[in-house]
Amino acid sequence: VATAETAKKEDQIIMVKSDDAEMNAAIEKAQKTLDTFLETYKKPQQNETDFVLKVKISDENGSEHFWVTPFRETDTGFVGTISNMPEIVESVEYGQEYTFKRSDISDWGYLKDGKRIGSFTVCVTFKHMDKEEVEMYKRDYGYVCE
């Protein structure tokens, strides 16, 4: 689980099968609500900070989802900084600037009044973690899962 604050040191890789129905539903929800997120990102209120995107990257070693922050839109998609340490994919590294398409985005998130909005895939991974660890993420990083 990563946020802009925790990405490099405290990120934890949670393996979820590519056919996991809950994870795929979370990714679909993130895609369907991406325009609303991007509008908020372009004109944030004072209480809205810490904007991140999660991007699926694949190479010959497999696929992995990375948090990207900061990021910006371009004429052909997006560019941003990889904010996780790779565990599977070897074609990118932490801190690298990476160009990606809208279709590569698997999640998004930001803080509003100290509560994390979005981060739908994170809420799915909480089901695979110890209760105490989940409570720490909710308490310390503002995750609110529906």
C-alpha positions as CSV (number, residue, x, y, z in Angstrom):
1,V,0.0,0.0,0.0
2,A,1.5,3.3,-1.0
3,T,0.7,7.0,-0.7
4,A,2.8,9.9,-1.7
5,E,4.1,9.9,1.9
6,T,4.9,6.2,2.2
7,A,5.8,5.2,-1.3
8,K,9.5,4.4,-1.1
9,K,10.2,3.2,2.4
10,E,7.0,1.7,3.7
11,D,5.3,0.4,0.5
12,Q,4.1,-3.1,0.8
13,I,3.5,-5.4,-2.2
14,I,0.2,-7.3,-2.0
15,M,-0.1,-9.9,-4.7
16,V,-3.6,-10.2,-6.1
17,K,-4.5,-12.5,-9.1
18,S,-5.2,-10.7,-12.3
19,D,-8.7,-12.3,-12.4
20,D,-9.6,-11.1,-8.9
21,A,-13.2,-9.8,-9.3
22,E,-13.0,-7.3,-6.5
23,M,-9.7,-5.8,-7.7
24,N,-11.0,-5.6,-11.3
25,A,-14.2,-3.9,-10.1
26,A,-12.0,-1.4,-8.1
27,I,-9.9,-0.7,-11.3
28,E,-13.1,-0.3,-13.3
29,K,-14.5,2.2,-10.7
30,A,-11.2,4.2,-10.8
31,Q,-11.4,4.3,-14.6
32,K,-15.0,5.4,-14.6
33,T,-14.4,8.2,-12.1
34,L,-11.0,9.3,-13.6
35,D,-12.5,12.4,-15.3
36,T,-13.9,13.7,-12.0
37,F,-10.5,13.1,-10.3
38,L,-8.6,14.9,-13.1
39,E,-10.9,17.9,-12.8
40,T,-10.3,18.1,-9.1
41,Y,-6.5,17.7,-9.7
42,K,-6.6,20.6,-12.2
43,K,-8.4,23.0,-9.8
44,P,-7.8,21.7,-6.3
45,Q,-9.3,23.4,-3.3
46,Q,-7.0,24.4,-0.5
47,N,-8.0,21.2,1.5
48,E,-7.2,18.9,-1.4
49,T,-3.6,17.7,-1.7
50,D,-1.4,14.7,-2.3
51,F,-2.7,13.7,-5.8
52,V,-1.5,10.3,-7.1
53,L,-2.2,7.9,-10.0
54,K,-1.6,4.2,-10.0
55,V,-0.4,2.8,-13.3
56,K,-0.1,-0.7,-14.6
57,I,3.4,-1.4,-16.2
58,S,4.2,-4.7,-17.9
59,D,7.4,-6.2,-19.2
60,E,8.8,-9.7,-19.9
61,N,8.9,-10.3,-16.2
62,G,5.2,-9.7,-15.6
63,S,2.9,-6.8,-14.6
64,E,2.9,-4.5,-11.6
65,H,1.0,-1.5,-10.5
66,F,2.9,1.6,-9.5
67,W,2.0,4.9,-7.8
68,V,3.0,7.8,-9.9
69,T,3.5,11.2,-8.3
70,P,3.9,14.0,-9.3
71,F,2.3,13.6,-12.7
72,R,0.9,15.8,-15.4
73,E,-1.2,15.4,-18.5
74,T,0.4,15.7,-22.0
75,D,-1.1,15.9,-25.5
76,T,-0.8,12.1,-25.8
77,G,-1.4,10.9,-22.2
78,F,0.5,11.4,-19.0
79,V,4.0,11.6,-17.6
80,G,5.0,11.2,-14.0
81,T,7.5,9.9,-11.5
82,I,7.5,6.2,-10.4
83,S,7.0,6.3,-6.6
84,N,7.4,2.6,-5.7
85,M,10.3,0.2,-5.6
86,P,9.8,-2.4,-8.4
87,E,9.4,-6.0,-7.2
88,I,8.5,-7.7,-10.5
89,V,8.9,-5.3,-13.4
90,E,12.5,-4.5,-14.3
91,S,11.9,-1.9,-17.1
92,V,11.4,0.9,-14.6
93,E,13.0,2.1,-11.4
94,Y,12.0,4.2,-8.4
95,G,12.2,7.9,-9.2
96,Q,12.1,7.4,-13.0
97,E,10.0,9.7,-15.1
98,Y,7.5,7.5,-17.0
99,T,5.2,8.2,-19.9
100,F,1.8,6.4,-19.9
101,K,-1.7,6.3,-21.4
102,R,-5.0,6.8,-19.8
103,S,-5.8,3.1,-20.3
104,D,-2.8,2.2,-18.1
105,I,-4.3,4.0,-15.1
106,S,-5.6,1.5,-12.5
107,D,-6.4,3.8,-9.6
108,W,-6.1,7.4,-8.3
109,G,-6.2,9.1,-5.0
110,Y,-5.8,12.4,-3.1
111,L,-6.3,13.8,0.4
112,K,-9.3,16.0,1.3
113,D,-9.4,17.3,4.8
114,G,-7.0,14.5,5.9
115,K,-9.1,11.7,4.4
116,R,-7.9,9.7,1.4
117,I,-10.4,9.9,-1.5
118,G,-10.2,7.2,-4.2
119,S,-7.5,4.6,-3.7
120,F,-10.1,1.9,-4.6
121,T,-7.5,-0.8,-5.1
122,V,-5.9,-0.1,-1.8
123,C,-9.2,-0.9,-0.1
124,V,-9.3,-4.3,-1.8
125,T,-5.7,-5.1,-0.7
126,F,-6.8,-4.4,2.9
127,K,-8.7,-7.7,2.8
128,H,-5.4,-9.5,2.4
129,M,-3.7,-7.7,5.3
130,D,-3.6,-8.1,9.1
131,K,-6.4,-6.0,10.9
132,E,-3.8,-4.1,12.9
133,E,-1.9,-3.1,9.8
134,V,-5.1,-1.9,8.1
135,E,-6.1,0.2,11.1
136,M,-2.6,1.8,11.0
137,Y,-3.0,2.8,7.4
138,K,-6.5,4.2,8.1
139,R,-5.4,6.1,11.2
140,D,-2.0,7.3,9.9
141,Y,-2.8,8.0,6.2
142,G,-6.5,8.7,6.1
143,Y,-7.8,5.8,4.2
144,V,-11.6,5.5,4.2
145,C,-13.1,2.5,2.5
146,E,-16.7,2.1,1.5
